Amino acid sequence: MEALIQDVKQALRMFRGNPAFATTAILALTIGIGVNVAIFSVVNAVILKPVPYENPDTLVQLMNAVNGTPASPAASPTRYMHWRAQTDVIEDVAAYGAVSLNFSGGDIAERVSASRVTETYFRAFRVPIARGRAFTSDEDLPGAPRTTVVSHDFWTRRLGGGAEVVGRTLSFGGVPYTVVGVVAPDFDTREFGGIDVWLPLQLDPNTIDHSEYFQVAARLKPGVTVEQARARIEASAASFHERFPAALNPRTGFSVVPFQEAIVGTPARRMLRTLFGAVGFVLLIACANFANLLLARASGRGQDIAIRSALGAGRWRIVRQLLTESALLSTVGGMLGLVLGFVGMRALLAINTAGLPRLGESGTLMGMDWRIVAFTVGLAVVTGVVFGLVPAIAASRTDLGSVIKVSSGRSGSGFRQNKTRSVLVVAEIGLAVVLLVGAALLIRTSLALGRVDPGFTVDDVIVMRTPLSEPRLRTSTGVMEVIRSTLARVRAIPNVEAATASCCVPLQPGVGFVFNIIGRDHESPFTGGGSFFISTGDFFETFEIPVLRGRVFNERDDAGAQPVVVINRALAERWWPDGQDPLRDRMLIGGGSALYPTLADEPIRQVIGIVDDVPALRLTDPPRPTMYVPQAQISDLFRSFDPETDLAWIVRTRVDPLQLKSVIQDTIRQTTRAPVTDVQTMEQILSVSISRQRANTALMTVFGFAALLLAAIGIYGLMAFSVQQRTHEIGIRMALGAQRDRLRGMVIREGVVLIAVGTAIGLGAAFLMADLLASVLFGVEPRDTAVFLGVPVILALVAVLAVSIPAHRASRVDVLDALRYE
């Protein structure tokens, strides 16, 4: 310890004597470690941190699979009953589906987040109950008394936290429910949007309903692995096909996925892997810079090290001293990088969470924990020891006689005598090229997204929602009365240009159904499937969606008129190719009552029009086949299928819609007597749909410019050191008549060689790795010519500027001072 303390004190004295060196080294490490901590913080929150449930390793999600690959978690009552019977590998099979309800607990109804669940939910997710109990199996059957379990937060915040809560009657959506339990406060559902209350799903055990409106999770039985459960569930799909031959496409089956893997999703994992690889390059560049600085420092201290050796210091003692210095630098850089990375990423997530799960609103759930600290410590140790070891060993091999006899000023003559440092700079430049190519490709993607025509108007459109859970809105007639009166009042507001009501909004999650074209033969049970919009006729006018053929529905297409449907271009081109006319055909949406009991009275509809395509969920997605039906022609049976459905009010204004937000909200609230939530402009919705691409672009741009800065610092440091080492040589050249321009050119040429080699290597690596970005690009090829030509030019300009500074310094060396230089 005494020797260690001496080493630390000596290192601190060295840093005080050369603050520029210490500051530059710490800055390089802070940038490199900081960007890695930033991305690791997100990886930790999204992927590594266990889900907040007991024994998360045994919790699995039951999925639909296509050709053996897990595809969708959407489940139907029949699939739930089938999975629940697979008791040899899984247990506590639980169905759950999020809904939003009106809570009539005061003068004005409030919106609460709810989840309809089976009674097994509380066992599957190990939900602790603080008061009362969970649901019983009898309460989970159709027709049973309505009961509810409330969260601890809802109990204390909305119900006052009274001890008499169990047995209390609450009104959700105008329907009374009896409280039977309160969940303990340590059951945290914020990662998944938060849950205020739980209601029984009450599925019929003998159901034949194939409507997909919830998800299913389960626990692995003791001793059963995920692979064993997956194999058993996959094999069980055959019996399901045999029982319900028309319910699944032959290519569709079942699968089992760990719950945490299912909620994260493949796109999020792919994005984080790409970004983690990018920041790894930044760290390597920073480490190369760090090693270069240590090599330069060791080279400049040749006489000091030689004298120490002459006085009896052993080789290990010298190595240990130099490693102590590098460890101190990396420790400070790691501490600053931890703060910079974590705080910087929280600030970025407050602007854009990129649609990543488990981060909460504005990234508020991303916290500091032992994994982030351990990761930072690991990076600091690796950079301090590994990248400090090579310079330390090189310095410890100093020849006593040659160093003492030869002045430090004559010990170097260009980058050929600094091969290790030159190689490191070439590596920095190559890595910077790879990152800059990635950043440029994503910038091109962002520009391409900005030029995309979504197929509908985005400007001056505002969207807000109200729930349809009140008993008076359980019928189609009741819904239409509210819609007509509300739209009439909204349209009367000054500067409102158009308004409509719809179940769904472009670029937001919606619903989908299969369909059959009447009179057409088909190989599978259905002709096809697509998105399903229920709206008023003003939907197309409000969004200014072009009508390509026929007409759209209007006020005359009511419950007493012929049932009609409007389709989009994608559906028409897919199912009516080669000039066939969709307007002559009729469609049955739902494919038959045997599959969708809630569509048992769905009529055959005449195709009356074709409209242009609009994006489904993301602006980059290809258009989906879409069907539009009038709200007035929706049956009461269909309305009863999902009474908690929200209704979207879409208003186009002549001014900034945010100026009219309060007026429109108050008008809708007064007319519907329901809370108005989720207020967004279509520009905000569009921004959310491309948030992941924008986040990728922003982060890769930051990484690219950090790499560019570090590479510039690296080549500047090498050339500045070379000029310093060659001061005596430069003086001799000038004394022999060398012109200052030639000396400047000599230094620049040496730098340009390094730049050219590093750029060539980087371009080759970027060309080979370009396909890794293909999945996140849009409107640009992975090997875009403009990018691969532009990046070297930008890098060359910055690097030559960095070289020019020491070159200019070399040309201004005073001859007499240079000849006396040591």
Secondary structure, 3 states (H helix, E strand, C coil): CHHHHHHHHHHHHHHHHCHHHHHHHHHHHHHHHHHHHHHHHHHHHHHHCCCCCCCHHHEEEEEEEECCEEEECCECHHHHHHHHCCCCCEEEEEEEEEEEEEECCCCCCEEEEEEEECCCHHHHCCCCEEEECCCCCHHHCCCCCCEEEECHHHHHHCCCCCCCCCCCEEEECCEEEEEEEEECCCCCCHHHCCCCEEEECCCCCCCCCCCCCEEEEEEECCCCCHHHHHHHHHHHHHHHHHHCCCCCCCCEEEEEEEHHHHHHCHHHHHHHHHHHHHHHHHHHHHHHHHHHHHHHHHHHCHHHHHHHHHCCCCHHHHHHHHHHHHHHHHHHHHHHHHHHHHHHHHHHHHHCCCCCCCCCHHHCCCCCCHHHHHHHHHHHHHHHHHHHHHHHHHHHCCCHHHHHHCCHHHCCCCHHHCHHHHHHHHHHHHHHHHHHHHHHHHHHHHHHHHCCCCCCCCCCEEEEEEECCCHHHCCHHHHHHHHHHHHHHHHCCCCEEEEEEECCCCCCCCEEEEEEECCCCCCCCCCEEEEEEEECCCHHHHHCCCEEEECCCCCCCCCCCCCEEEEEHHHHHHHCCCCCCHHHCEEEECCCCCCCHHHCCCCEEEEEEEECCCCCCCCCCCCCCEEEEEHHHCCHHHHHHCCCCEEEEEEEECCCHHHCHHHHHHHHHHHHCCCCEEEEEHHHHHHHHCHHHHHHHHHHHHHHHHHHHHHHHHHHHHHHHHHHHCHHHHHHHHHCCCCHHHHHHHHHHHHHHHHHHHHHHHHHHHHHHHHHHHHHCCCCCCCCHHHHHHHHHHHHHHHHHHHHHHHHHHHCCCHHHHHCCC
